[in-house]
């Protein structure tokens, strides 16, 4: 039977010594998470701007519910109250 000790550190997600990830592997995981969160924030911001703050449409385009969109807007501190368009007089 193959168990964890038979796998290479690369397959286990980083350098593993005695079942414990090295500091470099943990640091790489942390920076990957930060990069992924930044990508998500930028994507949400871009879509939200594209639909002029229409939360229902933004959620549709992103494939998430409005409730999830609200949570992510709050988490990433993206203003959800865009100023209303000025109507020409």
N, C-alpha and C positions, 0 to 999 in steps of 0.2 A: 504494500500500500504506500502511495506517495503522500508525504505530509509536508508541512511548512518548511521543515529543515532541509528537504530535498530541492526546494526551489531557489533560484538565484535571487539575489537582492533586487535586481531590476524587475523581476516579475512580482515581487512583493511590494513594489512602489517606492523603493529607495534603498539606501544602504542599511542593512539590518545586521546587527551584531548581537548574538545571543537573544534574539527575539525583540530587541529594542531598536527603534529607528535612530539613526545618527542625527546629530543636530542639523547637519546639512539637509537631510531629507525632510525634516520637520520644517526647516526654513523655506525649502522649495515649495512644500505644500502650502505654507502660509502665503507666500508671494503669489502662488497660482490662484489661491482663493481671492486675494485682493485684486488680481488682474481680472478674474472672472466677474467679481462684483462691480468693478469699474466698467467693464464691457456691458454688463446688464444695465447699470445706471445710464450710461451713454445711449444705449439703445432705447430705453424707456423715454429719456429726454428727447431724443430725435423724433420718435413716433408721436409723442405728446405734442411737440411743437408742430409737426406736420399736420395733425388733425385739429390744430388750434385749440387744444385743451379739451376736446370732446372725449370724456373718459370712457364712455361706452364704445366708441369707435377705436380708441387707443387699445382698450382691452381686447377687442375683437382682433385687431391687427397683430397684437402680441400673443394672442392665444391664451389669455388669462382672464379671469373674472374681474368685474369692477372692484369687488372687495379686495382681491389680491393686488390690483393696481393701486388702490388707495393705500394699502400697507407698504407697497414698494415706494410710492411717492413720498410717504412719510419717512420711511427708512433712509432713503437717499436724499431727503430734504429738497425734493423737486417741488417748486411752488405749483399748487394745483388750482389756484385762483387767478387765472390769466385775466388781464383787464379786458373788458368788453370792447368790441370793435366800435370805433366812433362812426356814427351815421352822419354822412355829409348833410349840411343844412341847406 
